[in-house]
């Protein structure tokens, strides 16, 4: 009996202990980091909203705010892309016409199209380049102000807004993607066909088409970039498909001087000397190309050949314009051109150009020591003393010849143009005195 009782007691005493253990034990809580997409196991809040309500919410946001919102998730991006695909959004957000316009409105639309560039950049980030471009430019291709030869209003700022949008959109893209952008734009706008129609025609025969091509290429592709390498890239894309003569023709259309009425000054470069402002854009374009000589198939000789063609369109330029263009291009390029001509035995042409370079330095306020240093460098091209003496003698004879031409032309009549020639003769005499004074000073220094 005692044993049975003890077993019962033992059994009785063990039971509460096991129950106490079960009550006091707590399972360990395990936490793991989860991404936003993992935490959303079911439909998001926006799935429960009618499309109209979602669009009403997006209507209250600015373009920049929508672009930031599109980066929240892939699901949000899809909602925004669908929103942007509506005709109502396009009509509201992408300006259909820029006429009439005011200066303050233009400042606002520059920022607006920069924000649009960010929006399209961010909401198409996950798409292949071809699909991105197809979606993006489908929104702009029906607007006349963004297309070649479709907007009749003079001075329309549509191309410049298009350029701001494009520059923001593709900033940071690699060269291969930029090639795809260029090819896509060419297909969208028939750019190559329109370019060919202009550069194969005689200069000035199609003034409207020339100006449209210039404005589109400059404002959309070339000018928006703050850094020279990007502008070099787009200029090379525009020039490469064409033979050398056509490249020179296209370069003039893109960067040649414009007359006040908005047409290209083809004949002005032939008939009279232009101020440096009329040639500055052309000089900058040449320097862009001169800095890109490492491109395959693009050499100093090819650039010099393009310059030869350029300064003969539509006829050989007035020599003062040739001299001023060389001065604007700087000493390195100027020396390259003159040294090449000197080595090819064109001493008469080199001497005449140098005389007009000295005249330009006097007219435009450049230091005469620059011209003296240039002549000294050209002298070093010749390997023997007799050759150098022959070059100096040719240069001095050209000074006398040009002075005599000015005098004879001035003495032939009393027209206004003759008075201008007489003034040029006086400037030439002054420049000759200043040049020779500086030359002798540096010689005996």
C-alpha positions as CSV (number, residue, x, y, z in Angstrom):
1,X,0.0,0.0,0.0
2,X,2.9,2.3,0.8
3,X,4.5,1.8,-2.5
4,X,1.3,2.4,-4.4
5,X,0.7,5.5,-2.5
6,X,4.2,6.8,-3.2
7,X,3.7,6.1,-6.9
8,X,0.5,8.1,-6.9
9,X,2.2,10.9,-5.1
10,X,5.1,10.9,-7.5
11,X,2.7,10.8,-10.4
12,X,0.7,13.6,-8.9
13,X,3.7,15.7,-8.2
14,X,5.2,15.4,-11.7
15,X,2.1,16.4,-13.6
16,X,2.0,20.1,-12.5
17,X,5.7,20.5,-13.3
18,X,5.2,19.6,-17.0
19,X,2.2,21.8,-17.2
20,X,4.2,24.7,-15.7
21,X,6.9,24.2,-18.3
22,X,4.3,24.3,-21.1
23,X,2.8,27.5,-19.8
24,X,6.1,29.4,-19.2
25,X,7.8,28.5,-22.6
26,X,7.6,31.1,-25.3
27,X,8.6,30.6,-29.0
28,X,11.5,32.8,-30.4
29,X,10.3,35.6,-32.7
30,X,12.3,35.5,-36.0
31,X,12.4,38.8,-38.1
32,X,13.8,39.1,-41.6
33,X,14.3,42.2,-43.8
34,X,11.8,42.3,-46.7
35,X,11.9,44.4,-49.8
36,X,8.9,46.6,-50.8
37,X,7.9,44.2,-53.6
38,X,8.1,41.2,-51.2
39,X,6.0,42.9,-48.6
40,X,3.2,43.5,-51.1
41,X,1.7,40.0,-51.5
42,X,-1.6,41.1,-52.8
43,X,-3.0,44.0,-54.8
44,X,-1.7,47.4,-53.9
45,X,-3.9,50.3,-52.9
46,X,-3.9,51.7,-56.4
47,X,-5.4,48.4,-57.8
48,X,-8.6,49.2,-55.9
49,X,-8.9,52.7,-57.4
50,X,-10.9,53.3,-60.6
51,X,-8.7,54.5,-63.4
52,X,-10.5,57.9,-63.4
53,X,-9.8,58.4,-59.7
54,X,-6.1,57.6,-60.2
55,X,-5.9,60.0,-63.1
56,X,-7.5,62.7,-61.0
57,X,-4.8,62.2,-58.4
58,X,-2.0,62.4,-61.0
59,X,-3.6,65.5,-62.4
60,X,-2.9,67.3,-59.2
61,X,0.9,66.6,-59.4
62,X,3.4,68.6,-61.4
63,X,5.4,66.9,-64.2
64,X,8.5,66.8,-62.0
65,X,6.5,65.2,-59.1
66,X,5.1,62.6,-61.4
67,X,8.6,61.7,-62.6
68,X,9.8,61.2,-59.0
69,X,6.6,59.2,-58.2
70,X,7.3,56.9,-61.2
71,X,10.5,55.7,-59.4
72,X,8.6,54.2,-56.4
73,X,8.0,50.8,-58.0
74,X,7.5,49.1,-61.4
75,X,3.7,48.9,-60.7
76,X,3.5,52.7,-60.2
77,X,5.6,53.2,-63.4
78,X,3.0,51.1,-65.3
79,X,0.2,53.2,-64.0
80,X,1.9,56.4,-65.0
81,X,2.8,55.1,-68.5
82,X,-0.8,54.3,-69.0
83,X,-1.8,57.8,-67.8
84,X,0.8,59.4,-70.2
85,X,-0.6,57.4,-73.1
86,X,-3.9,59.2,-72.9
87,X,-4.8,61.9,-75.4
88,X,-6.0,64.1,-72.6
89,X,-2.6,64.0,-70.9
90,X,-0.8,64.8,-74.1
91,X,-3.1,67.7,-74.9
92,X,-2.7,69.1,-71.4
93,X,1.0,68.6,-70.9
94,X,2.8,68.8,-74.3
95,X,2.2,72.3,-75.7
96,X,0.6,71.9,-79.1
97,X,1.5,75.3,-80.5
98,X,3.9,78.1,-79.4
99,X,2.1,80.9,-81.2
100,X,1.6,83.6,-80.0
101,X,4.3,83.5,-77.4
102,X,5.9,85.9,-74.9
103,X,9.4,86.0,-73.3
104,X,8.2,85.0,-69.8
105,X,6.2,82.2,-71.2
106,X,9.2,80.9,-73.0
107,X,11.3,80.8,-69.8
108,X,8.6,78.7,-68.2
109,X,8.4,76.3,-71.1
110,X,12.2,75.7,-71.0
111,X,11.9,74.3,-67.5
112,X,8.7,72.5,-68.5
113,X,10.4,70.5,-71.3
114,X,13.4,69.8,-69.1
115,X,11.0,68.3,-66.5
116,X,9.3,66.3,-69.3
117,X,12.7,64.9,-70.3
118,X,13.2,63.7,-66.8
119,X,9.7,62.2,-66.7
120,X,10.1,60.2,-69.9
121,X,13.7,59.2,-68.9
122,X,12.5,57.8,-65.6
123,X,9.3,56.1,-66.6
124,X,10.9,54.2,-69.5
125,X,14.0,53.2,-67.6
126,X,13.3,49.5,-67.8
127,X,12.5,49.4,-71.5
128,X,14.9,48.5,-74.3
129,X,16.2,51.6,-76.1
130,X,14.2,51.0,-79.3
131,X,10.9,50.7,-77.3
132,X,11.8,53.7,-75.2
133,X,12.3,55.9,-78.3
134,X,9.1,54.6,-80.0
135,X,7.0,55.4,-76.9
136,X,8.6,58.8,-76.3
137,X,8.6,60.2,-79.7
138,X,5.1,59.0,-80.6
139,X,3.9,61.8,-78.2
140,X,5.8,64.5,-80.2
141,X,5.6,63.4,-83.8
142,X,2.2,64.9,-84.5
143,X,3.1,68.4,-83.3
144,X,4.1,70.7,-86.2
145,X,6.4,72.9,-84.1
146,X,8.7,69.9,-83.4
147,X,8.9,68.6,-87.0
148,X,10.9,69.8,-90.0
149,X,9.2,72.0,-92.5
150,X,5.8,71.8,-90.8
151,X,5.6,75.0,-88.7
152,X,5.0,78.1,-90.9
153,X,5.7,80.6,-88.1
154,X,9.1,82.4,-88.3
155,X,11.1,82.4,-85.2
156,X,9.2,79.5,-83.6
157,X,10.9,78.3,-80.4
158,X,9.6,74.7,-80.9
159,X,12.9,73.3,-82.0
160,X,14.8,74.7,-79.0
161,X,12.2,73.2,-76.6
162,X,12.6,69.9,-78.4
163,X,16.3,70.2,-78.0
164,X,16.1,70.8,-74.2
165,X,13.8,67.8,-73.9
166,X,16.1,65.5,-75.9
167,X,19.3,66.7,-74.1
168,X,17.7,65.9,-70.7
169,X,16.3,62.6,-71.9
170,X,19.6,61.1,-73.2
171,X,22.1,62.8,-70.8
172,X,24.4,60.0,-69.6
173,X,23.5,57.6,-72.4
174,X,26.5,55.8,-74.0
175,X,27.6,56.3,-77.6
176,X,25.9,53.2,-79.0
177,X,22.5,54.4,-77.6
178,X,23.1,57.9,-79.0
179,X,23.7,56.3,-82.4
180,X,20.3,54.6,-82.1
181,X,18.7,57.9,-81.1
182,X,20.2,59.6,-84.2
183,X,19.1,56.9,-86.5
184,X,15.6,56.9,-85.0
185,X,15.3,60.7,-85.4
186,X,16.5,60.5,-89.0
187,X,13.8,57.9,-89.7
188,X,11.1,59.9,-87.9
189,X,11.9,63.2,-89.6
190,X,13.3,62.0,-92.9
191,X,16.4,64.1,-92.0
192,X,18.8,62.4,-94.5
193,X,16.4,62.9,-97.4
194,X,15.7,66.5,-96.6
195,X,19.5,67.2,-96.1
196,X,20.3,65.6,-99.5
197,X,17.7,67.7,-101.2
198,X,19.3,70.9,-99.8
199,X,23.0,70.1,-100.2
200,X,22.6,68.9,-103.8
201,X,20.8,72.1,-104.8
202,X,22.6,75.3,-105.7
203,X,23.3,77.6,-102.7
204,X,20.4,79.9,-101.9
205,X,17.9,78.2,-104.3
206,X,15.9,76.7,-101.4
207,X,16.2,79.3,-98.6
208,X,13.2,78.0,-96.5
209,X,14.5,74.4,-96.5
210,X,18.1,75.6,-95.8
211,X,16.8,77.6,-92.8
212,X,14.6,74.8,-91.5
213,X,17.5,72.3,-91.7
214,X,19.8,74.7,-89.9
215,X,17.3,75.5,-87.1
216,X,16.4,71.8,-86.5
217,X,20.0,70.6,-86.4
218,X,21.3,73.5,-84.4
219,X,18.5,73.7,-81.8
220,X,17.7,70.0,-81.5
221,X,21.0,68.2,-81.9
222,X,24.0,70.6,-81.7
223,X,23.4,73.7,-79.4
224,X,21.7,72.2,-76.3
225,X,24.9,70.5,-75.1
226,X,27.0,72.4,-72.6
227,X,30.2,70.4,-73.4
228,X,32.0,70.3,-76.7
229,X,32.4,66.4,-77.0
230,X,28.6,65.9,-77.2
231,X,28.3,68.6,-79.9
232,X,31.2,67.0,-81.8
233,X,29.4,63.7,-81.7
234,X,26.2,65.1,-83.3
235,X,28.1,67.2,-85.8
236,X,30.1,64.1,-86.9
237,X,26.8,62.2,-87.3
238,X,25.4,64.9,-89.6
239,X,28.5,65.2,-91.8
240,X,29.8,61.6,-92.1
241,X,27.3,60.3,-94.6
242,X,28.2,62.8,-97.3
243,X,31.1,63.4,-99.7
244,X,33.6,66.2,-98.9
245,X,31.9,68.9,-101.1
246,X,28.6,68.2,-99.5
247,X,30.1,68.3,-96.0
248,X,31.4,71.8,-96.8
249,X,28.0,72.8,-98.1
250,X,26.2,71.4,-95.0
251,X,28.7,73.0,-92.7
252,X,27.9,76.4,-94.3
253,X,24.2,75.8,-93.9
254,X,24.6,74.9,-90.2
255,X,27.0,77.7,-89.2
256,X,27.3,80.2,-92.0
257,X,26.3,83.9,-91.5
258,X,22.6,84.8,-91.4
259,X,21.2,87.9,-93.0
260,X,18.8,90.1,-90.9
261,X,15.9,88.7,-93.0
262,X,16.8,85.2,-91.8
263,X,18.4,83.8,-95.0
264,X,22.0,82.6,-95.4
265,X,24.5,85.1,-96.6
266,X,26.0,83.1,-99.4
267,X,26.9,86.1,-101.7
268,X,27.9,88.4,-98.8
269,X,31.0,86.3,-98.2
270,X,31.9,86.6,-101.8
271,X,31.3,90.3,-102.3
272,X,32.5,92.1,-99.1
273,X,34.3,91.6,-95.8
274,X,32.0,90.6,-92.9
275,X,32.5,91.4,-89.2
276,X,33.8,88.7,-87.0
277,X,30.3,88.1,-85.6
278,X,29.2,86.8,-89.0
279,X,32.0,84.2,-89.0
280,X,32.3,83.3,-85.4
281,X,29.9,80.3,-85.5
282,X,31.7,78.9,-88.5
283,X,35.0,79.2,-86.7
284,X,33.7,77.4,-83.7
285,X,32.4,74.5,-85.8
286,X,35.8,74.2,-87.6
287,X,37.6,74.1,-84.2
288,X,35.1,71.4,-83.0
289,X,36.1,69.3,-86.0
290,X,39.8,70.1,-85.6
291,X,39.6,68.8,-82.1
292,X,38.1,65.4,-83.3
293,X,40.8,64.3,-85.6
294,X,41.3,61.0,-83.8
295,X,38.0,59.8,-85.4
296,X,38.7,57.0,-87.9
297,X,38.9,58.4,-91.4
298,X,39.1,62.0,-90.2
299,X,42.5,63.6,-90.7
300,X,44.1,67.1,-90.9
301,X,44.2,66.7,-94.7
302,X,40.5,66.0,-94.9
303,X,39.7,69.0,-92.8
304,X,41.9,71.2,-94.9
305,X,40.1,69.9,-98.0
306,X,36.7,70.7,-96.5
307,X,38.0,74.2,-95.7
308,X,39.1,74.6,-99.4
309,X,35.6,73.6,-100.5
310,X,33.9,75.7,-97.9
311,X,35.7,79.0,-98.9
312,X,34.8,78.5,-102.5
313,X,31.0,78.2,-101.9
314,X,29.2,79.6,-104.0
315,X,32.3,81.2,-105.4
316,X,35.7,82.0,-103.9
317,X,35.3,84.2,-100.8
318,X,36.4,87.7,-100.4
319,X,40.0,87.2,-99.1
320,X,39.3,89.3,-96.0
321,X,36.7,86.8,-94.9
322,X,39.1,84.0,-95.4
323,X,41.7,85.8,-93.3
324,X,39.2,86.7,-90.6
325,X,38.0,83.1,-90.4
326,X,41.6,81.9,-89.9
327,X,42.2,84.5,-87.2
328,X,39.1,83.4,-85.3
329,X,40.2,79.8,-85.5
330,X,43.3,80.6,-83.6
331,X,47.1,80.3,-84.1
332,X,47.3,76.5,-84.2
333,X,44.7,76.0,-86.9
334,X,45.9,79.1,-88.8
335,X,49.4,77.9,-88.9
336,X,48.3,74.4,-90.1
337,X,46.5,75.9,-93.0
338,X,49.2,78.3,-94.1
339,X,52.0,75.8,-93.6
340,X,50.2,73.3,-95.8
341,X,49.8,75.9,-98.5
342,X,53.5,76.9,-98.2
343,X,54.7,73.3,-98.5
344,X,52.6,72.9,-101.6
345,X,54.4,75.9,-103.2
346,X,51.4,78.3,-103.0
347,X,53.6,81.2,-101.7
348,X,51.6,83.9,-103.5
349,X,48.4,82.8,-101.8
350,X,50.1,82.4,-98.4
351,X,51.5,85.9,-98.7
352,X,48.2,87.5,-99.6
353,X,46.4,85.7,-96.8
354,X,49.1,86.9,-94.3
355,X,48.7,90.5,-95.5
356,X,44.9,90.4,-94.9
357,X,45.5,88.6,-91.6
358,X,47.6,91.6,-90.5
359,X,44.8,93.9,-91.8
360,X,42.2,92.0,-89.7
361,X,44.4,92.1,-86.6
362,X,44.6,95.9,-87.0
363,X,40.8,96.2,-87.7
364,X,39.6,93.9,-84.9
365,X,42.1,94.9,-82.2
366,X,44.3,91.8,-82.0
367,X,47.9,92.1,-80.8
368,X,50.2,92.5,-83.8
369,X,52.7,90.2,-82.0
370,X,50.3,87.4,-82.8
371,X,50.8,88.0,-86.6
372,X,54.6,88.4,-86.2
373,X,54.8,85.0,-84.4
374,X,52.7,83.4,-87.1
375,X,55.1,84.7,-89.8
376,X,58.1,83.4,-87.8
377,X,56.6,80.0,-87.6
378,X,55.8,79.9,-91.3
379,X,59.5,80.8,-92.0
380,X,60.5,77.7,-90.1
381,X,58.6,75.6,-92.7
382,X,61.4,76.3,-95.2
383,X,64.6,74.3,-94.7
384,X,67.1,76.7,-96.4
385,X,67.9,80.4,-96.0
386,X,67.2,81.2,-99.7
387,X,63.7,79.7,-99.4
388,X,63.0,81.8,-96.3
389,X,64.4,84.9,-98.0
390,X,62.2,84.3,-101.0
391,X,59.1,83.9,-98.8
392,X,59.9,87.3,-97.0
393,X,60.4,89.0,-100.3
394,X,57.1,87.6,-101.6
395,X,55.4,88.9,-98.5
396,X,56.8,92.4,-98.9
397,X,55.9,92.5,-102.5
398,X,52.3,91.5,-101.7
399,X,52.1,94.4,-99.2
400,X,52.9,96.8,-102.0
401,X,50.6,95.1,-104.4
402,X,47.6,95.1,-102.1
403,X,48.2,98.8,-101.1
404,X,48.3,99.7,-104.8
405,X,45.0,97.8,-105.5
406,X,43.3,99.7,-102.7
407,X,44.6,103.0,-104.0
408,X,43.6,102.3,-107.6
409,X,40.1,101.2,-106.7
410,X,39.6,104.2,-104.4
411,X,40.8,106.6,-107.1
412,X,38.5,105.2,-109.7
413,X,35.4,106.9,-108.3
414,X,33.7,108.7,-105.4
415,X,31.1,106.2,-104.4
416,X,30.6,105.1,-100.8
417,X,32.2,101.8,-101.4
418,X,35.3,103.6,-102.7
419,X,35.5,105.6,-99.5
420,X,35.4,102.4,-97.6
421,X,38.3,101.1,-99.7
422,X,40.2,104.2,-99.0
423,X,39.7,103.7,-95.3
424,X,40.9,100.1,-95.7
425,X,44.0,101.4,-97.4
426,X,44.7,103.7,-94.5
427,X,44.2,100.8,-92.1
428,X,46.5,98.6,-94.2
429,X,49.2,101.2,-94.1
430,X,48.9,101.5,-90.3
431,X,48.9,97.7,-89.9
432,X,52.0,97.5,-92.1
433,X,53.8,100.0,-90.0
434,X,52.8,98.2,-86.7
435,X,53.7,94.8,-88.1
436,X,57.1,95.8,-89.3
437,X,57.9,97.7,-86.1
438,X,57.0,94.6,-84.0
439,X,58.8,92.3,-86.4
440,X,62.1,94.3,-86.2
441,X,61.8,94.6,-82.5
442,X,61.4,90.9,-82.0
443,X,64.2,90.2,-84.5
444,X,66.7,92.4,-82.7
445,X,65.5,91.5,-79.2
